C-alpha cells in the first residue's frame, strides 16, 4: 500500500505542531511516520558560532530539503530512514540520527514545506495552517524561550530581520498550493475534525 503523505505548512507559531499531534492521537501514532522539516537544517559544524548566528534560518537555502525528499521516497518504498537531529541551542546538527520506520501515513510539518516543487509533488494532502501574525509571534517567543534557550532580545531581532520578511516572501505565497487552508490553527476544531475524517477515509480506501 502506497503511504498517504500529508503536509502541514504555515507561518511560525501558527499551530502546525498542535494539529500534527492531534492527527497522531486520533489516527494512531503507530500508523504515522512524523517528520519535521526543522530537523533538516544544514549541518554547520564547520562554522564558528558567530557565523552560525548570522545565518538566515527562515530562507529555504538554510534547509537540506533534497535529503527530506529522498527520505520521503524511501519511506514510500517501504524503507526506514535516519533523519538528522538538530541542536537549536548550538545552531547545527548533532552526530546523532533518529530512525523512522515506514507507516501508512507520512506526516510532514514545516513553514517552508510547500516551497520546493519536488517535495510538494510528493504530498497527497497539502494543508496551510493560518493564524494572525501577533498570535504567531507570541507563540514563537514562548517556544524559543522555553525550548531553544533564546533570549527575548534575540527572538525579537530575528523576527524583525528574517522571520517576518521571509514569511512574506516565501511562506505566505505557498497558500496557493494548499488543498485546504485552516484558519486559527489548532483551535479550529471543525477543521481538524474534517482533516482527521478525511485521513481515516483515505486510509480505509487504500487498505
DAFENGI-V611598 format. One record per pair of residues at least 4 apart in sequence whose C-alpha atoms are under 7 Angstrom apart, sorted by the first residue. I is the first residue (numbers start at 1). GAP is how many residues later the second one is. If there is no record, write none. Layout:
i=<I I>
gap=<GAP GAP>
//
This chain:
i=<1 2 3 3 3 3 3 4 4 4 4 5 5 5 5 5 5 6 6 6 6 6 6 6 7 7 7 7 7 7 7 8 8 8 8 8 8 8 8 9 9 9 9 9 9 9 9 9 9 10 10 10 10 10 10 11 11 11 11 12 12 12 13 13 13 13 14 14 14 14 14 15 15 15 15 16 16 16 16 17 18 18 19 19 20 21 22 23 23 24 24 24 25 27 27 28 31 31 31 32 32 32 32 32 33 33 33 33 33 33 33 34 34 34 35 35 35 36 36 36 37 37 38 39 39 39 40 40 40 40 41 41 41 42 42 42 43 43 44 44 45 47 47 48 49 50 51 52 56 56 57 58 58 58 59 60 65 66 67 68 69 69 70 71 71 72 73 74 74 74 74 75 75 75 78 79 80 80 80 80 81 81 81 82 82 82 82 83 83 83 84 84 84 84 85 85 85 85 85 86 86 86 87 87 87 87 88 88 89 89 109 111 112 114 114 115 115 116 117 118 125 126 126 126 127 127 127 127 128 128 128 128 128 129 129 129 129 130 130 130 130 130 131 131 131 131 131 132 133 134 135 136 137 138 139 140 141 141 142 143 144 144 144 145 145 145 150 150 151 152 153 154 155 156 157 158 158 159 159 160 162 163 164 165 166 166 167 167 168 169 170 182 183 184 188 189 190 191 192 193 194 195 196 197 198 199 200 201 202 203>
gap=<205 74 73 100 101 102 103 100 101 102 120 100 101 102 118 119 120 100 101 102 117 118 119 120 100 101 102 116 118 119 120 8 100 101 102 118 119 120 121 7 100 101 102 103 104 105 118 119 120 4 101 118 119 120 161 100 119 156 160 99 124 128 123 124 126 127 115 116 117 122 171 4 114 170 171 4 93 113 169 4 4 168 4 167 4 4 4 4 173 4 5 8 4 169 173 4 72 73 74 71 72 73 74 75 67 68 69 70 72 73 74 72 73 74 72 73 74 72 73 74 72 73 72 45 46 47 23 24 25 44 21 22 23 20 21 22 49 50 48 49 47 4 5 4 4 4 4 39 6 106 5 104 105 108 107 52 4 4 4 4 4 50 4 4 10 4 4 4 5 6 7 4 5 27 24 23 19 20 21 22 18 19 20 15 16 17 18 14 15 16 9 12 13 14 8 9 11 12 13 6 7 8 4 5 6 7 4 60 59 60 4 60 59 6 60 55 59 4 4 4 54 52 53 54 51 52 53 54 47 50 52 53 54 52 53 54 56 51 52 53 54 55 4 5 52 53 54 4 4 4 4 4 4 4 4 4 4 14 4 4 4 5 6 4 5 6 4 5 4 4 4 4 4 4 4 4 5 4 5 4 4 4 4 4 4 5 4 5 4 4 4 9 5 4 4 4 4 4 4 4 4 4 4 4 4 4 4 4 4 4>
//
